[in-house]
């Protein structure tokens, strides 16, 4: 006697060696013996052999029309032998019964299992829905296969266009487009970004990196940077006109001019030195359209070649301290004696005439450490700049801290979007120039010290008035934001509230609103223990750090483009530590796995083996020591906390 039984979800057939009523000893065709519960036995038969039964039943089952089988089966629950008898019109033999069983079992959307060997036909509406689902899956599988072939052939499937940003930066693995992309990547060995770039989905590698940032931080504008509709700012009324001629000092590309200076000679000797800060806080409130925009963006985003402003450009233009305009400002006037002692200070809200916007590239050649030592030539604002620099030195000495780390280099990135890239692998526009600029110049010291005194003075005023503000605090070497005034050890001041860049940073704008309330003797918009103030501090700190990291990543990207653009194959650098090397000519730190054990500051020569702009990666290889072996005083600057950026703005 032979039996057909179900075991572990599969059908097996074997010869009965012993029948113990509740269980059977079975020998399978393979010779393996097994103990089978009697309840699992579905069919007992004498012929054919167990192996032949399954083979013939599988062949016959493939020929059974499943739709016809569904039509002839009863609506009530049934056993497979009953249906086999109905289907064949007579008592079925073992092969016929097994064939019907296999066919029923292979079509679960047509026949729902109700027990071992027992089924019930699916209701018509459920069957139709299931069949429609199967058809959708079939079509989806065909579409995925087609999309894979298109991607492998270098063509972007039409389905990709509407979901391209999401597909590139945050793929949904339930979408067929994502499945096709992953399959094509697996077959080609390319990354998703590389495959899409090769298919023309990305206009340039620059757009890829910028697009990732926009997708994450500007999702509400669908990757754009527009501002939508907003109510225009108000023009401050009844502000007195300052009797000064103010000028600013900025780099060539600054349009958000937050600060300007003035020098007025006092009749009894000494000077009134004015520090004038743009006052957008007088034009709109925190709960206005522009206030909400600033709260959402929190800072201007900087990167080589472009920026994303915190405030709309026409609003920036309205409040920026541009030459030839008289602009609303909050001014800190320092009463300075002839020996540069600070005698007192006064803060006013006023309209300030801006007579000049001095630019670093124009002033630094005639106003620097060398020309100051040799004697300054005649140029506009020479005397004012010299006076401010001398006063700044006194302020710096009084703090006992340098305003900047003069050993660190600055680099200016200038991208000409109208010039050809000069890179075969990156056709199109965008040629970058990277210019080195030493930090700690007289101009840097001048600006930094005046910003420090303004931020420290106004922070102290708010503290003494019991009005909360956002402070930069440094204790035990750690810099953090706080709503409580505390020392900034790195700058040597009792408290330090960013207030000098309200067009560019929400922290400064918020502090300006608080300062305006103090000057107008009104309740501050952010009272003590304000939840909104704490939330703004947290969000600003996280967002500002993320924006800074993005700026660094884009500077790295443009450094790699510069190497390709200039066709550089060998570079020089100084060892920072272990396998890290800082290049001499551009602000790029590389990890060099092949670097031997060398002392910190060793000057080395590296070969550039390859650059991938899409992944922003470079493959360097150690060649040899450069002619000299000397430590570089600025070699570890990449790992030193830098407060110079805080105070120079």
Wavefront OBJ file of the C-alpha trace (Angstrom):
o trace
v 0.000 0.000 0.000
v 1.164 3.498 -0.891
v 0.078 6.856 0.507
v 0.114 10.508 -0.532
v 0.643 12.818 2.440
v 1.446 16.419 3.266
v 4.584 17.300 5.191
v 6.038 20.775 5.816
v 3.718 22.320 3.222
v 4.772 19.876 0.462
v 3.177 16.733 -0.944
v 5.114 13.470 -0.708
v 4.352 9.852 -1.635
v 5.772 6.651 -0.188
v 5.217 3.001 0.580
v 3.659 1.958 3.888
v 5.950 -0.268 5.931
v 3.779 -0.330 9.043
v 0.334 1.007 9.857
v -0.064 1.758 13.546
v -3.517 3.371 13.161
v -2.516 6.839 14.410
v 0.796 6.840 12.571
v 2.502 5.085 9.691
v 6.067 4.095 8.912
v 6.707 5.258 5.353
v 9.573 4.617 2.967
v 9.990 7.360 0.380
v 11.191 6.819 -3.160
v 14.599 8.062 -2.093
v 14.846 5.219 0.415
v 14.464 7.498 3.385
v 12.100 6.278 6.066
v 9.750 8.580 7.915
v 7.058 8.471 10.554
v 3.858 10.133 9.347
v 0.728 10.922 11.331
v -2.331 9.235 9.941
v -4.133 12.584 9.913
v -1.626 13.857 7.355
v -2.414 11.115 4.851
v -4.544 12.419 1.991
v -4.750 9.467 -0.376
v -4.100 5.706 -0.176
v -3.370 3.873 -3.439
v -1.975 0.599 -4.718
v -0.728 1.800 -8.069
v 1.204 3.370 -9.614
v 4.443 3.597 -7.631
v 4.805 6.632 -5.310
v 7.384 8.318 -7.527
v 5.321 7.746 -10.674
v 2.166 9.054 -8.978
v 3.627 12.472 -8.259
v 5.300 12.748 -11.644
v 2.125 11.892 -13.582
v -0.077 14.006 -11.287
v 2.089 17.094 -11.787
v 1.874 16.669 -15.566
v -1.900 16.209 -15.509
v -2.400 19.133 -13.085
v -0.711 21.515 -15.514
v -3.382 20.680 -18.076
v -6.370 21.421 -15.845
v -8.098 24.718 -16.692
v -8.228 26.543 -13.379
v -11.143 28.782 -14.379
v -13.206 25.761 -15.445
v -12.297 23.973 -12.230
v -13.495 27.007 -10.254
v -16.774 27.031 -12.227
v -17.605 23.366 -11.588
v -16.722 23.252 -7.904
v -19.539 23.697 -5.375
v -20.005 26.871 -3.331
v -19.773 24.925 -0.088
v -16.590 23.462 1.356
v -15.425 20.329 -0.454
v -12.698 17.703 -0.496
v -10.372 17.257 -3.443
v -11.586 13.718 -4.181
v -15.176 14.978 -4.405
v -14.158 17.635 -6.921
v -12.037 15.122 -8.858
v -15.101 12.900 -9.221
v -17.170 15.868 -10.429
v -14.452 16.999 -12.819
v -13.866 13.558 -14.394
v -17.493 12.415 -14.246
v -16.629 9.158 -12.458
v -14.662 7.888 -9.482
v -11.134 9.176 -10.156
v -8.101 6.962 -10.082
v -5.199 7.871 -7.821
v -3.388 9.930 -10.456
v -6.535 11.921 -11.351
v -7.323 12.627 -7.693
v -3.745 13.682 -6.972
v -3.715 15.930 -10.061
v -6.817 17.803 -8.885
v -5.287 18.131 -5.402
v -2.110 19.627 -6.814
v -4.055 22.022 -9.028
v -6.256 23.194 -6.149
v -3.209 23.680 -3.962
v -1.403 25.714 -6.668
v -4.204 28.299 -6.983
v -4.810 29.817 -3.530
v -6.540 32.905 -4.940
v -9.148 30.617 -6.584
v -9.472 28.079 -3.763
v -9.125 28.853 -0.070
v -7.761 26.028 2.073
v -10.048 24.894 4.882
v -8.114 21.895 6.121
v -5.960 19.062 4.826
v -7.280 18.243 1.383
v -10.312 20.468 1.846
v -11.055 23.755 0.047
v -13.684 26.377 -0.635
v -13.980 28.380 -3.823
v -13.165 32.078 -3.557
v -16.219 34.362 -3.836
v -16.419 36.063 -7.268
v -15.700 39.588 -6.001
v -12.669 38.429 -3.992
v -11.400 36.404 -6.941
v -11.689 39.356 -9.309
v -9.830 41.639 -6.904
v -7.093 39.050 -6.492
v -6.791 38.541 -10.234
v -6.576 42.293 -10.738
v -3.792 42.401 -8.170
v -1.939 39.647 -9.992
v -2.253 41.540 -13.233
v -0.906 44.666 -11.609
v 2.054 42.714 -10.301
v 2.650 41.215 -13.728
v 2.566 44.613 -15.372
v 4.781 46.052 -12.635
v 7.302 43.266 -13.105
v 7.306 43.882 -16.851
v 7.717 47.626 -16.308
v 10.588 47.039 -13.879
v 12.290 44.759 -16.373
v 11.870 47.381 -19.110
v 13.170 50.182 -16.866
v 16.185 48.099 -15.896
v 17.084 47.572 -19.534
v 16.648 51.285 -20.268
v 18.886 52.248 -17.366
v 21.531 49.763 -18.416
v 21.365 51.226 -21.911
v 21.957 54.778 -20.646
v 18.347 55.991 -21.038
v 16.319 57.507 -18.224
v 12.878 55.813 -18.006
v 9.964 58.208 -18.403
v 8.572 57.142 -15.018
v 11.630 58.532 -13.234
v 11.125 62.207 -14.058
v 8.262 63.025 -11.593
v 9.989 61.306 -8.647
v 13.619 61.986 -9.486
v 14.614 63.987 -6.354
v 13.060 61.429 -4.041
v 14.564 58.600 -6.069
v 18.040 60.117 -5.809
v 18.049 61.279 -2.203
v 15.393 59.302 -0.307
v 14.251 56.300 -2.339
v 11.036 54.523 -1.416
v 11.757 50.827 -1.778
v 8.084 50.075 -2.337
v 8.093 51.966 -5.643
v 8.762 50.100 -8.852
v 11.167 52.851 -9.946
v 13.336 52.189 -6.893
v 13.242 48.449 -7.492
v 14.290 48.977 -11.094
v 17.106 51.307 -10.068
v 18.404 48.874 -7.450
v 18.257 45.993 -9.915
v 20.104 48.002 -12.586
v 22.750 49.023 -10.037
v 23.221 45.401 -9.081
v 23.652 44.317 -12.686
v 25.960 47.180 -13.705
v 27.959 47.486 -10.483
v 27.369 51.254 -10.458
v 26.042 53.378 -7.620
v 22.563 54.836 -8.018
v 23.960 58.351 -8.420
v 26.479 57.250 -11.045
v 23.899 55.298 -13.007
v 21.446 58.215 -13.015
v 24.222 60.640 -13.926
v 25.182 58.438 -16.887
v 21.529 58.450 -17.958
v 21.412 62.261 -17.993
v 19.166 62.578 -14.929
v 21.636 64.944 -13.237
v 22.695 68.075 -15.127
v 25.999 68.173 -13.268
v 27.755 66.785 -10.225
v 27.336 70.204 -8.595
v 23.567 69.984 -9.004
v 23.654 66.545 -7.411
v 25.350 67.771 -4.229
v 23.326 70.987 -4.023
v 20.133 69.067 -4.728
v 20.741 66.743 -1.787
v 21.005 69.740 0.544
v 17.912 71.433 -0.885
v 15.913 68.204 -0.689
v 16.702 67.883 3.011
v 16.480 71.504 4.152
v 14.037 73.091 1.697
v 11.420 70.373 1.137
v 8.525 72.827 1.356
v 9.723 74.509 -1.843
v 10.278 71.171 -3.596
v 13.987 71.730 -3.821
v 13.697 75.431 -4.608
v 14.700 78.399 -2.526
v 11.821 80.804 -3.122
v 10.014 82.594 -0.329
v 6.422 82.657 -1.512
v 4.136 85.520 -0.616
v 4.909 87.772 2.349
v 3.889 91.161 3.680
v 6.431 93.880 2.979
v 8.449 95.218 5.927
v 7.501 98.506 7.531
v 9.651 101.603 7.263
v 10.698 102.699 10.756
v 9.298 106.149 11.446
v 10.475 109.017 13.617
v 14.065 107.839 13.776
v 16.602 110.634 14.192
v 19.249 111.165 11.536
v 22.768 110.375 12.708
v 25.336 113.115 12.141
v 27.956 110.663 10.874
v 29.422 109.419 7.600
v 29.524 105.632 7.993
v 31.435 103.115 5.904
v 31.538 99.321 5.832
v 34.403 96.873 5.343
v 33.501 93.599 3.602
v 34.715 91.203 0.957
v 33.829 91.709 -2.673
v 30.822 89.392 -2.711
v 29.010 90.550 0.422
v 25.526 91.892 -0.260
v 24.081 91.464 3.245
v 26.042 94.330 4.748
v 25.166 94.199 8.433
v 27.779 96.490 9.946
v 29.395 99.854 9.296
v 31.626 102.223 11.250
v 32.046 105.921 11.781
v 34.572 108.153 13.500
v 33.620 111.576 14.874
v 36.187 113.844 16.502
v 35.084 115.226 19.880
v 35.554 118.928 20.525
v 37.376 118.271 23.807
v 39.637 115.603 22.351
v 39.133 111.938 21.627
v 36.515 110.406 19.406
v 33.064 108.957 19.193
v 33.446 105.645 17.373
v 30.177 104.410 15.925
v 29.370 100.748 15.288
v 26.241 100.714 13.150
v 24.259 97.481 12.710
v 21.492 97.064 10.141
v 18.079 96.973 11.836
v 15.635 94.624 10.075
v 14.143 94.105 13.545
v 12.625 97.591 13.255
v 10.832 96.618 10.048
v 9.053 93.408 11.010
v 8.187 91.466 14.161
v 8.819 87.816 15.094
v 5.196 86.858 14.357
v 5.118 88.561 10.945
v 5.497 86.812 7.570
v 9.151 87.795 7.394
v 9.697 86.843 11.029
v 8.350 83.368 10.302
v 10.518 83.081 7.182
v 13.612 83.996 9.182
v 12.595 81.566 11.955
v 12.241 78.773 9.439
v 15.500 79.366 7.582
v 17.521 80.493 10.629
v 20.589 81.528 8.636
v 21.918 82.401 5.227
v 23.469 79.369 3.551
v 26.905 79.982 2.076
v 28.723 77.922 -0.526
v 31.225 78.692 -3.281
v 29.528 80.362 -6.215
v 26.168 81.102 -4.605
v 24.242 81.528 -1.405
v 20.709 81.082 -0.116
v 19.713 84.121 1.891
v 17.801 83.939 5.148
v 15.589 86.842 4.054
v 14.221 87.655 0.588
v 16.667 89.593 -1.556
v 14.488 92.690 -1.818
v 14.168 92.755 1.987
v 17.938 92.415 2.314
v 18.341 95.248 -0.166
v 15.920 97.359 1.869
v 17.926 97.015 5.096
v 21.499 96.432 3.924
v 23.978 99.203 4.686
v 24.646 100.051 1.055
v 26.643 103.107 0.059
v 24.556 106.120 -0.933
v 21.637 105.158 1.295
v 20.438 106.325 4.669
v 19.390 103.187 6.489
v 17.737 102.319 9.781
v 20.363 101.017 12.196
v 21.072 100.337 15.823
v 24.254 102.178 16.701
v 26.680 101.652 19.517
v 28.715 104.795 20.142
v 31.951 104.361 22.045
v 33.342 107.390 23.850
v 37.109 107.000 23.344
v 39.821 109.152 24.928
v 42.907 110.323 23.070
v 44.874 107.475 24.673
v 42.215 105.003 23.438
v 40.658 104.436 26.849
v 36.985 103.533 26.629
v 35.166 106.169 28.658
v 31.595 105.045 28.065
v 29.056 103.964 25.503
v 25.557 104.780 24.271
v 23.120 102.823 22.088
v 20.715 104.575 19.722
v 18.127 103.655 17.113
v 18.580 106.010 14.171
v 18.949 106.501 10.466
v 22.566 106.311 9.394
v 24.003 107.749 6.153
v 26.263 105.161 4.500
v 28.874 106.895 2.373
v 31.094 103.977 1.286
v 31.341 100.202 1.099
v 35.054 99.411 1.339
v 36.108 96.041 -0.055
v 38.974 93.889 1.174
v 40.550 93.464 -2.254
v 40.779 97.247 -2.649
v 41.918 98.151 0.870
v 44.253 95.336 1.902
v 46.953 96.131 -0.691
v 47.341 99.627 0.853
v 46.328 98.833 4.440
v 48.242 95.875 5.842
v 50.948 95.091 8.367
v 53.714 96.148 5.989
v 52.184 99.469 4.913
v 51.307 100.310 8.507
v 54.917 99.761 9.501
v 56.290 101.736 6.545
v 53.758 104.551 6.620
v 50.397 104.573 4.899
v 49.949 106.155 1.502
v 46.999 108.419 0.853
v 43.712 106.596 0.147
v 40.074 107.087 1.134
v 39.343 106.497 4.835
v 42.999 106.007 5.613
v 42.897 108.000 8.833
v 39.682 106.411 10.046
v 40.955 102.896 9.395
v 44.260 103.604 11.107
v 42.483 105.015 14.134
v 40.110 102.047 14.319
v 43.000 99.606 13.998
v 44.929 101.286 16.792
v 41.819 101.257 18.969
v 41.227 97.599 18.072
v 44.717 96.720 19.305
v 43.907 98.317 22.642
v 40.631 96.376 22.847
v 42.427 93.147 21.995
v 45.074 93.749 24.639
v 42.379 94.562 27.175
v 40.690 91.211 26.585
v 44.009 89.403 26.796
v 42.962 87.269 23.820
v 43.737 87.542 20.114
v 40.671 88.217 17.993
v 41.823 85.644 15.458
v 44.274 82.830 14.917
v 46.674 84.564 12.567
v 48.440 81.342 11.610
v 45.380 80.023 9.859
v 44.800 80.719 6.201
v 41.567 81.836 4.622
v 40.594 80.926 1.090
v 38.217 82.750 -1.187
v 36.314 80.647 -3.695
v 35.194 82.537 -6.793
v 33.104 80.645 -9.336
v 32.657 82.063 -12.815
v 29.419 80.475 -13.987
v 29.873 81.903 -17.481
v 33.247 80.230 -18.054
v 33.748 76.692 -19.307
v 34.598 74.214 -16.558
v 37.679 72.989 -18.394
v 36.934 69.443 -17.186
v 36.295 66.717 -19.748
v 34.253 64.640 -17.293
v 32.227 67.693 -16.204
v 31.195 69.565 -19.336
v 29.363 72.848 -18.923
v 29.887 76.104 -17.110
v 31.570 76.823 -13.823
v 35.249 77.617 -13.451
v 36.566 78.076 -9.926
v 39.357 80.248 -8.618
v 40.762 79.657 -5.121
v 42.690 82.563 -3.630
v 44.638 82.362 -0.400
v 44.226 85.087 2.201
v 46.038 85.198 5.519
v 43.815 85.707 8.543
v 44.623 88.118 11.314
v 45.301 91.069 8.997
v 44.841 94.605 10.351
v 41.450 94.765 8.619
v 40.412 91.480 10.229
v 41.525 92.675 13.644
v 39.743 95.982 13.227
v 36.407 94.443 12.274
v 36.630 91.554 14.711
v 37.369 93.715 17.744
v 34.575 96.161 17.016
v 32.135 93.267 16.577
v 33.305 91.737 19.851
v 32.757 94.957 21.762
v 29.281 95.409 20.224
v 28.177 91.828 20.907
v 29.607 91.864 24.429
v 28.162 95.299 25.275
v 24.655 94.561 24.052
v 24.709 91.114 25.662
v 25.567 92.720 28.978
v 22.818 95.335 28.552
v 20.212 92.613 28.029
v 21.598 90.596 30.927
v 21.508 93.554 33.304
v 17.949 94.408 32.258
v 16.783 90.842 32.937
v 15.837 90.341 29.283
v 16.745 86.896 27.926
v 18.883 86.567 24.817
v 20.861 83.969 22.923
v 24.485 83.901 24.046
v 27.601 82.190 22.786
v 29.275 80.615 25.791
v 32.665 78.959 25.998
v 33.747 77.143 29.142
v 36.309 74.352 29.438
v 37.007 74.737 25.741
v 33.453 73.902 24.645
v 31.377 76.441 22.718
v 27.605 76.292 22.971
v 24.489 78.414 22.770
v 22.746 79.483 25.980
v 19.862 81.671 27.088
v 21.858 82.602 30.200
v 24.715 85.090 30.009
v 28.013 83.394 30.831
v 31.671 83.979 29.970
v 33.171 83.284 26.603
v 36.626 82.192 27.693
v 38.000 82.027 24.174
v 37.261 85.717 23.649
v 37.918 86.854 27.177
v 34.529 88.542 27.702
v 31.921 88.208 30.435
v 29.143 87.504 27.950
v 28.786 87.426 24.215
v 25.452 87.703 22.387
v 25.599 87.480 18.619
v 23.890 90.703 17.505
v 25.972 92.002 14.606
v 24.572 89.962 11.677
v 20.765 90.260 11.839
v 20.417 90.035 8.046
v 22.191 86.696 8.022
v 21.504 84.882 11.294
v 18.246 84.413 13.172
v 20.125 84.367 16.474
v 21.295 87.945 15.850
v 17.870 89.033 14.633
v 16.200 87.606 17.744
v 18.694 89.405 19.979
v 18.026 92.594 18.046
v 14.289 92.324 18.726
v 15.076 91.928 22.418
v 17.425 94.928 22.331
v 14.851 97.082 20.542
v 12.309 96.245 23.265
v 14.843 97.332 25.868
v 15.579 100.615 24.079
v 11.861 101.338 23.619
v 11.072 100.341 27.216
v 8.588 97.717 26.023
v 8.041 94.053 26.985
v 10.403 91.830 24.978
v 8.869 89.553 22.354
v 10.625 86.607 24.034
v 10.040 86.916 27.794
v 11.997 85.013 30.460
v 11.524 81.232 30.362
v 10.022 81.550 26.881
v 9.527 78.157 25.238
v 9.828 79.849 21.849
v 13.225 81.233 22.819
v 14.503 77.811 23.859
v 13.148 76.210 20.686
v 14.746 78.910 18.564
v 18.091 78.377 20.294
v 17.983 74.619 19.749
v 16.892 74.863 16.129
v 19.383 77.603 15.324
v 22.330 75.705 16.774
v 21.489 72.506 14.892
v 20.679 74.239 11.627
v 23.653 76.592 11.739
v 25.971 73.617 12.264
v 24.334 71.729 9.392
v 24.673 74.723 7.066
v 28.348 75.074 8.036
v 28.946 71.389 7.338
v 27.317 71.772 3.935
v 29.529 74.760 3.192
v 32.598 72.695 4.072
v 31.453 69.818 1.893
v 30.891 72.144 -1.074
v 34.295 73.739 -0.559
v 35.768 70.237 -0.677
v 33.842 69.559 -3.886
v 35.181 72.742 -5.509
v 38.704 71.875 -4.401
v 38.372 68.591 -6.279
v 37.032 70.456 -9.308
v 39.975 72.842 -9.126
v 42.423 69.913 -9.210
v 40.706 68.523 -12.316
v 40.317 71.938 -13.898
v 44.013 72.755 -13.432
v 45.043 69.207 -14.454
v 46.994 68.720 -11.222
v 48.471 65.249 -10.745
v 51.027 65.846 -7.984
v 50.381 67.909 -4.827
v 52.314 68.935 -1.725
v 50.999 68.867 1.801
v 51.838 68.596 5.483
v 51.073 65.634 7.704
v 48.433 66.448 10.292
v 48.333 63.121 12.066
v 48.447 59.457 11.143
v 47.193 59.208 7.546
v 45.829 62.766 7.252
v 47.526 65.350 5.034
v 46.574 68.997 4.562
v 47.416 70.320 1.101
v 49.538 73.456 0.776
v 47.744 75.325 -2.001
v 44.055 74.661 -1.365
v 41.971 74.027 1.790
v 41.741 70.269 1.391
v 42.519 67.567 3.945
v 43.094 64.085 2.533
v 43.245 60.643 4.040
v 46.218 58.873 2.495
v 46.188 55.131 3.317
v 49.624 54.637 1.763
v 51.260 57.275 3.975
v 54.133 55.794 6.002
v 54.685 56.680 9.641
v 55.959 60.259 9.561
v 56.291 63.039 12.136
v 53.542 65.626 12.454
v 54.185 68.497 10.058
v 56.291 66.432 7.632
v 56.133 67.877 4.111
v 55.103 65.202 1.633
v 54.460 64.776 -2.053
v 51.325 62.947 -3.174
v 50.106 61.607 -6.491
v 46.451 62.078 -7.470
v 45.300 58.678 -8.732
v 41.694 59.604 -9.432
v 38.893 62.022 -8.581
v 35.191 61.220 -8.455
v 33.171 64.449 -8.331
v 29.905 62.610 -7.897
v 31.072 60.905 -4.711
v 33.358 63.870 -3.847
v 36.228 61.465 -3.370
v 39.911 61.617 -4.240
v 42.402 58.729 -4.348
v 45.825 59.999 -3.276
v 49.045 57.989 -3.125
v 52.175 58.822 -1.179
v 55.204 59.470 -3.391
v 58.014 60.805 -1.212
v 59.058 63.418 1.271
v 59.231 66.924 -0.092
v 62.717 68.519 -0.087
v 62.362 69.955 3.415
v 61.042 68.223 6.528
v 59.647 70.898 8.794
v 56.519 71.296 10.898
v 53.843 73.575 9.558
v 52.596 76.025 12.170
v 49.080 75.813 10.806
v 49.037 72.093 10.169
v 46.544 71.258 12.890
v 44.188 74.157 12.233
v 41.604 71.835 10.769
v 41.106 70.346 14.207
v 41.164 73.517 16.295
v 37.917 75.226 17.298
v 37.798 78.548 15.446
v 36.027 81.477 17.044
v 37.391 83.905 14.476
v 34.433 83.261 12.219
v 32.120 84.280 15.041
v 33.619 87.660 15.613
v 34.604 88.645 12.089
v 31.039 88.896 10.853
l 1 2 3 4 5 6 7 8 9 10 11 12 13 14 15 16 17 18 19 20 21 22 23 24 25 26 27 28 29 30 31 32 33 34 35 36 37 38 39 40 41 42 43 44 45 46 47 48 49 50 51 52 53 54 55 56 57 58 59 60 61 62 63 64 65 66 67 68 69 70 71 72 73 74 75 76 77 78 79 80 81 82 83 84 85 86 87 88 89 90 91 92 93 94 95 96 97 98 99 100 101 102 103 104 105 106 107 108 109 110 111 112 113 114 115 116 117 118 119 120 121 122 123 124 125 126 127 128 129 130 131 132 133 134 135 136 137 138 139 140 141 142 143 144 145 146 147 148 149 150 151 152 153 154 155 156 157 158 159 160 161 162 163 164 165 166 167 168 169 170 171 172 173 174 175 176 177 178 179 180 181 182 183 184 185 186 187 188 189 190 191 192 193 194 195 196 197 198 199 200 201 202 203 204 205 206 207 208 209 210 211 212 213 214 215 216 217 218 219 220 221 222 223 224 225 226 227 228 229 230 231 232 233 234 235 236 237 238 239 240 241 242 243 244 245 246 247 248 249 250 251 252 253 254 255 256 257 258 259 260 261 262 263 264 265 266 267 268 269 270 271 272 273 274 275 276 277 278 279 280 281 282 283 284 285 286 287 288 289 290 291 292 293 294 295 296 297 298 299 300 301 302 303 304 305 306 307 308 309 310 311 312 313 314 315 316 317 318 319 320 321 322 323 324 325 326 327 328 329 330 331 332 333 334 335 336 337 338 339 340 341 342 343 344 345 346 347 348 349 350 351 352 353 354 355 356 357 358 359 360 361 362 363 364 365 366 367 368 369 370 371 372 373 374 375 376 377 378 379 380 381 382 383 384 385 386 387 388 389 390 391 392 393 394 395 396 397 398 399 400 401 402 403 404 405 406 407 408 409 410 411 412 413 414 415 416 417 418 419 420 421 422 423 424 425 426 427 428 429 430 431 432 433 434 435 436 437 438 439 440 441 442 443 444 445 446 447 448 449 450 451 452 453 454 455 456 457 458 459 460 461 462 463 464 465 466 467 468 469 470 471 472 473 474 475 476 477 478 479 480 481 482 483 484 485 486 487 488 489 490 491 492 493 494 495 496 497 498 499 500 501 502 503 504 505 506 507 508 509 510 511 512 513 514 515 516 517 518 519 520 521 522 523 524 525 526 527 528 529 530 531 532 533 534 535 536 537 538 539 540 541 542 543 544 545 546 547 548 549 550 551 552 553 554 555 556 557 558 559 560 561 562 563 564 565 566 567 568 569 570 571 572 573 574 575 576 577 578 579 580 581 582 583 584 585 586 587 588 589 590 591 592 593 594 595 596 597 598 599 600 601 602 603 604 605 606 607 608 609 610 611 612 613 614 615 616 617 618 619 620 621 622 623 624 625 626 627 628 629 630 631 632 633 634 635 636 637 638 639 640 641 642 643 644 645 646 647 648 649
